[in-house]
């Protein structure tokens, strides 16, 4: 049952991202260059490099989202996630 639910989510993610990219004539990095038809595995792997960085020195606090690029904001828009959830501003 859990496997079936996971496959449904996987398929929905892939469908939503592909539909968004087709609608707005956009592409994201894939396994072999830019693609408008990424698999859900490619979409999820794009977020491996996104990392929040929080540094404190004395009373100064610095926050940064390492690795955030424009295609991350596109994918968030495609699946209905507000990119501010990552603390990032869409590029």
Rosetta constraint file for C-alpha pairs under 8 A:
AtomPair CA 1 CA 5 HARMONIC 6.34 0.50
AtomPair CA 2 CA 6 HARMONIC 6.12 0.50
AtomPair CA 3 CA 7 HARMONIC 6.18 0.50
AtomPair CA 4 CA 8 HARMONIC 6.24 0.50
AtomPair CA 5 CA 9 HARMONIC 6.33 0.50
AtomPair CA 6 CA 10 HARMONIC 6.09 0.50
AtomPair CA 7 CA 11 HARMONIC 6.06 0.50
AtomPair CA 8 CA 12 HARMONIC 6.09 0.50
AtomPair CA 9 CA 13 HARMONIC 6.08 0.50
AtomPair CA 10 CA 14 HARMONIC 6.30 0.50
AtomPair CA 10 CA 40 HARMONIC 6.06 0.50
AtomPair CA 11 CA 15 HARMONIC 6.06 0.50
AtomPair CA 11 CA 40 HARMONIC 7.25 0.50
AtomPair CA 12 CA 16 HARMONIC 6.05 0.50
AtomPair CA 13 CA 17 HARMONIC 6.23 0.50
AtomPair CA 13 CA 40 HARMONIC 6.14 0.50
AtomPair CA 13 CA 79 HARMONIC 6.91 0.50
AtomPair CA 14 CA 18 HARMONIC 6.13 0.50
AtomPair CA 14 CA 38 HARMONIC 7.14 0.50
AtomPair CA 14 CA 39 HARMONIC 5.74 0.50
AtomPair CA 14 CA 40 HARMONIC 4.63 0.50
AtomPair CA 14 CA 43 HARMONIC 7.72 0.50
AtomPair CA 15 CA 19 HARMONIC 6.01 0.50
AtomPair CA 16 CA 20 HARMONIC 6.13 0.50
AtomPair CA 16 CA 78 HARMONIC 6.04 0.50
AtomPair CA 16 CA 79 HARMONIC 6.09 0.50
AtomPair CA 17 CA 21 HARMONIC 6.15 0.50
AtomPair CA 17 CA 38 HARMONIC 7.79 0.50
AtomPair CA 17 CA 75 HARMONIC 6.31 0.50
AtomPair CA 17 CA 78 HARMONIC 5.29 0.50
AtomPair CA 17 CA 79 HARMONIC 6.66 0.50
AtomPair CA 18 CA 22 HARMONIC 6.08 0.50
AtomPair CA 18 CA 36 HARMONIC 6.41 0.50
AtomPair CA 18 CA 37 HARMONIC 5.47 0.50
AtomPair CA 18 CA 38 HARMONIC 6.77 0.50
AtomPair CA 19 CA 23 HARMONIC 6.03 0.50
AtomPair CA 20 CA 24 HARMONIC 6.19 0.50
AtomPair CA 20 CA 78 HARMONIC 5.40 0.50
AtomPair CA 21 CA 25 HARMONIC 5.57 0.50
AtomPair CA 21 CA 26 HARMONIC 4.77 0.50
AtomPair CA 21 CA 27 HARMONIC 6.18 0.50
AtomPair CA 21 CA 36 HARMONIC 5.79 0.50
AtomPair CA 21 CA 37 HARMONIC 7.87 0.50
AtomPair CA 21 CA 78 HARMONIC 7.89 0.50
AtomPair CA 22 CA 26 HARMONIC 6.59 0.50
AtomPair CA 22 CA 36 HARMONIC 6.60 0.50
AtomPair CA 25 CA 36 HARMONIC 7.82 0.50
AtomPair CA 26 CA 36 HARMONIC 6.40 0.50
AtomPair CA 27 CA 34 HARMONIC 5.74 0.50
AtomPair CA 27 CA 35 HARMONIC 5.03 0.50
AtomPair CA 27 CA 36 HARMONIC 4.52 0.50
AtomPair CA 27 CA 37 HARMONIC 7.98 0.50
AtomPair CA 28 CA 34 HARMONIC 5.32 0.50
AtomPair CA 28 CA 35 HARMONIC 5.54 0.50
AtomPair CA 28 CA 36 HARMONIC 6.47 0.50
AtomPair CA 28 CA 38 HARMONIC 7.57 0.50
AtomPair CA 28 CA 71 HARMONIC 5.90 0.50
AtomPair CA 29 CA 33 HARMONIC 5.57 0.50
AtomPair CA 29 CA 34 HARMONIC 4.40 0.50
AtomPair CA 29 CA 35 HARMONIC 6.16 0.50
AtomPair CA 29 CA 46 HARMONIC 7.86 0.50
AtomPair CA 29 CA 71 HARMONIC 7.99 0.50
AtomPair CA 30 CA 34 HARMONIC 5.43 0.50
AtomPair CA 30 CA 35 HARMONIC 5.69 0.50
AtomPair CA 30 CA 38 HARMONIC 6.28 0.50
AtomPair CA 30 CA 42 HARMONIC 6.25 0.50
AtomPair CA 31 CA 42 HARMONIC 7.26 0.50
AtomPair CA 38 CA 42 HARMONIC 5.93 0.50
AtomPair CA 38 CA 43 HARMONIC 6.51 0.50
AtomPair CA 39 CA 43 HARMONIC 6.39 0.50
AtomPair CA 40 CA 44 HARMONIC 6.16 0.50
AtomPair CA 41 CA 45 HARMONIC 6.06 0.50
AtomPair CA 42 CA 46 HARMONIC 6.25 0.50
AtomPair CA 43 CA 47 HARMONIC 7.30 0.50
AtomPair CA 43 CA 75 HARMONIC 7.75 0.50
AtomPair CA 44 CA 48 HARMONIC 7.27 0.50
AtomPair CA 46 CA 72 HARMONIC 7.58 0.50
AtomPair CA 47 CA 72 HARMONIC 7.29 0.50
AtomPair CA 49 CA 66 HARMONIC 7.43 0.50
AtomPair CA 49 CA 67 HARMONIC 5.46 0.50
AtomPair CA 49 CA 68 HARMONIC 7.84 0.50
AtomPair CA 50 CA 65 HARMONIC 6.71 0.50
AtomPair CA 50 CA 66 HARMONIC 5.61 0.50
AtomPair CA 50 CA 67 HARMONIC 4.73 0.50
AtomPair CA 50 CA 68 HARMONIC 5.68 0.50
AtomPair CA 51 CA 65 HARMONIC 5.68 0.50
AtomPair CA 51 CA 66 HARMONIC 5.08 0.50
AtomPair CA 51 CA 67 HARMONIC 6.66 0.50
AtomPair CA 52 CA 63 HARMONIC 7.34 0.50
AtomPair CA 52 CA 64 HARMONIC 5.94 0.50
AtomPair CA 52 CA 65 HARMONIC 4.48 0.50
AtomPair CA 52 CA 66 HARMONIC 6.03 0.50
AtomPair CA 52 CA 86 HARMONIC 7.71 0.50
AtomPair CA 53 CA 63 HARMONIC 5.68 0.50
AtomPair CA 53 CA 64 HARMONIC 5.11 0.50
AtomPair CA 53 CA 65 HARMONIC 5.98 0.50
AtomPair CA 53 CA 66 HARMONIC 6.69 0.50
AtomPair CA 54 CA 61 HARMONIC 7.35 0.50
AtomPair CA 54 CA 62 HARMONIC 5.89 0.50
AtomPair CA 54 CA 63 HARMONIC 4.65 0.50
AtomPair CA 54 CA 64 HARMONIC 6.62 0.50
AtomPair CA 55 CA 61 HARMONIC 5.81 0.50
AtomPair CA 55 CA 62 HARMONIC 5.13 0.50
AtomPair CA 55 CA 63 HARMONIC 6.43 0.50
AtomPair CA 56 CA 60 HARMONIC 5.74 0.50
AtomPair CA 56 CA 61 HARMONIC 4.56 0.50
AtomPair CA 56 CA 62 HARMONIC 6.35 0.50
AtomPair CA 57 CA 61 HARMONIC 6.60 0.50
AtomPair CA 65 CA 86 HARMONIC 7.50 0.50
AtomPair CA 65 CA 87 HARMONIC 6.97 0.50
AtomPair CA 65 CA 88 HARMONIC 6.30 0.50
AtomPair CA 68 CA 72 HARMONIC 6.46 0.50
AtomPair CA 68 CA 88 HARMONIC 7.33 0.50
AtomPair CA 69 CA 73 HARMONIC 7.12 0.50
AtomPair CA 69 CA 91 HARMONIC 6.47 0.50
AtomPair CA 70 CA 74 HARMONIC 6.51 0.50
AtomPair CA 70 CA 90 HARMONIC 6.48 0.50
AtomPair CA 70 CA 91 HARMONIC 4.79 0.50
AtomPair CA 71 CA 75 HARMONIC 6.23 0.50
AtomPair CA 72 CA 76 HARMONIC 6.25 0.50
AtomPair CA 73 CA 77 HARMONIC 6.18 0.50
AtomPair CA 73 CA 83 HARMONIC 6.00 0.50
AtomPair CA 73 CA 90 HARMONIC 5.32 0.50
AtomPair CA 73 CA 91 HARMONIC 7.03 0.50
AtomPair CA 74 CA 78 HARMONIC 6.12 0.50
AtomPair CA 75 CA 79 HARMONIC 6.42 0.50
AtomPair CA 76 CA 80 HARMONIC 5.96 0.50
AtomPair CA 76 CA 81 HARMONIC 4.78 0.50
AtomPair CA 76 CA 82 HARMONIC 6.39 0.50
AtomPair CA 76 CA 83 HARMONIC 5.88 0.50
AtomPair CA 77 CA 81 HARMONIC 5.95 0.50
AtomPair CA 77 CA 82 HARMONIC 6.87 0.50
AtomPair CA 77 CA 83 HARMONIC 7.51 0.50
AtomPair CA 81 CA 85 HARMONIC 7.51 0.50
AtomPair CA 83 CA 87 HARMONIC 6.98 0.50
AtomPair CA 83 CA 88 HARMONIC 6.10 0.50
AtomPair CA 83 CA 89 HARMONIC 6.83 0.50
AtomPair CA 83 CA 90 HARMONIC 6.76 0.50
AtomPair CA 84 CA 88 HARMONIC 5.24 0.50
AtomPair CA 84 CA 89 HARMONIC 6.29 0.50
